[in-house]
Structures are given as structure tokens and as C-alpha cells.
Amino acid sequence: MKKILFTLGLILALSCNVLYAAEVGKDKVISEIGSLVNAQKYQIALTKCNAALQKYPQEAFLYYWRGSIENSTGNKQAALADLNKSITFDEKNSKAYILRGIIKSELGDNEGAMVDINKAIEIDPNDSAAYSMRACIKLDMGEFDSANEDLDMANKLMNSKQEEK
């Protein structure tokens, strides 16, 4: 009986280590892809992202990054499809809503863009980028006073982050 319990305990411990290693590996890949996107190495990032999605097909951040790559390379419809998937897998990812809102705005869907940006602000009311983007959309719609309010809020949030450092 002791051997069985020991073996079960060992199997459980090894399983936890494998799961932990998989999470660390996934996080590392996501970080690498983000760094490649930020360095504008889109083709390399896309290749890594597609490979990672084969291994982690329900990882929201991989769809977010692929959407970002597709947007940066001009494939707006593919970007929207990936951001929709990202949001499906993680409806609390405010960054996915912001990027989807930006793309919708660029495609002339200011109403849809406002819905996404407002959702991002609902999720993270301290995200200065969301207020800045909403201000841009409002300017596009001719809502100048309201846009100024959002710009003031974005500046206030950015200043408070600077003071925290």
C-alpha cells in the first residue's frame, strides 16, 4: 500500500512539474513573440505565433499577437478574426478590445470602435491608451469637448504612473 501511495504521489508531483513547465514555456513563447512584434520582425513573429497556436490553440494572447501582426502588415480582416478569438478565450483582455477598436476605427466603424474602447475602459479604467484612443475616435466623430475630457483623463493617468515610478 505504501508503494502505491508513493507511486501515486510521485506521478502527481511529476504531472504538476510538467504542467508548470508547459505554462512557463508558453509564457516564454508569448513574451518572445511580443518582443519580435515590438521590434517589427513580423514574419519571424508570425511563424513563431502560428507554431505556438498549434501547441496552445486556446491561448488568448497568441491570437492577440497574431492579430497585432496581421494589423501591422495590413491584413485588417484577419486581425479582426484573431482579436475576436482572443476575446472569446479571455474576455477580460482590455488590450484586445483596444486593438480591435483601433482597427474598427481605421475601417470606418466608429460606433463599433467606441463599443470596444468603452469595454476596454470598463475592464481597466486606469489604461491611459484606452482614453487616448477614445478621444481620437470622438475627434473623428466631431465630439470635441468629450474628446478633450478623454485626453485630460489620459494625461492624468499617465502623470500618475510617472509619479509612481
N, C-alpha and C positions, 0 to 999 in steps of 0.2 A: 504494500500500500504506500509506504514512504517513497519507493522508487517511482510509482505512478504519479504521486503528487509532485515530486521533484521534477519529473519529466514534463508534466503539465506546466509547472511554474517556469521552467526553462523555455518551453515553447512560447508561453505568453510573453516572457521577457524579450525573447528574440523577435517576436512579432511586433512588439512595441518599438524596438530599435529599428526594425525595417520600416515601419510606418513613419517614425521620426526622420529617418534618413531620407525617405521619399519626400516629406514635407520640406526639409532643408534643401534637397536637390531642386525641387520645384521653385522654391523661393529664390534660389541662386540663379536659375534659368530666367525667371521673370525679371530679376534685377539686371542680368546681363542684357536682355532684350531692351529694357528701358534705357540702359546706357548706350546701346547701339542706336536706338531711335534718337536720343538726345544728341548723339554725335552725327546724326543724319546719314548713318550707314544702313539705309533702308533695306537693301537687298539681303544683306547678311542677317539683319534683324528679322526679316520676313521668313527667311529659310529656317532660322532657329525657332521662330514662333510656330511655324507650321509643324516642325518636328515635335515641339513640346505639346502642341494640341493633339498630336497622335497619342501621346502618352497620358495627357491630362485633358480629356475632351470637355470637361465641365468646369474648367478653371476660368473664372470671370476675367482676371487680369490679363490672361493671354489673349482673349478676344478684345479686350480694351486696347492692348498694344498693337494687335494686328489692325484694328480699326484706325488707330493713330497712324500706322504706316500707310494704310490704304488712303487715308485722307491726305497725308503729306505727298503721296505720289499721284494724287488727282483722281483716285477711284472712289468718289463720294458714295455711290450706291453700295459698294462692297463695305465701305467703312460703316455706313448706317446699319447694314445687316450684322456686322460684327459687334457693334455697340448695342444693338438690340439683344444679341445673345449674352453679352457681358451683363447687361441689366437683368436679364432673365435669371442668370446664375447668382447675381449679387445686386439686389435692388437698392442697396444702401451705398453703392459706389457713386458718390457725387461727381467724381471726375468723369465718369462715363456719361452722365447726364449733361455735364458742361460741354464735352466734346461733341456729343450728339446735337446739342443746341447750337453750337457754332456751325456745324455742317448744315443743319436745317436752315439757319440764317443765311448762310452762303448760297443755298439753293432757293432762297426767296420765301421760305416758310417761316416768317417771323412769329406767327401765332404758335406753331409747333415748337419753335426755338424758345419762346417765352415759357411754355409749359415745362420744358426740360430744365431751363435755368432756374425757374421757381422751385422745381423739385430738388435741384441741387442745393439751393439755399435752405429749403426745408430740412434736408438731411444734414447739412453743415452750414449753419448760419454765420460761421466765422471765416468762410472762404472768400477772400477778397477778389479772387479771379471771377467767381460767380457774379458778384455785384458789378464788376467791370464789364463783363460780357453782357449782363442785362442792361447796363447803361448803353452799350453800343447798339443793342437791338432797339432800345427805346429811342435813341437818336435817329435810327433808321426809320422808325415809325412816326417821328416828329413829336415825340413826347419829351420835350427838352427839360422842363422843370423836374419831372420824375427821373430823367436820366442823370441830372445833376445831383439829386438826392442819393442815387446809387453810387455815383462817383465819390461823393463825400463819404459814404459808408465804406467803400473800398479803400479809400485813403486812410480813414480812421483805423480800419482793421490792419492795414499794412504797417501803419505807425505803431500800433500796439504790439505787433510782432517784433518790430525793430527794438522797441523798448525792453521786451522780454529778454533779448539777447544781451 
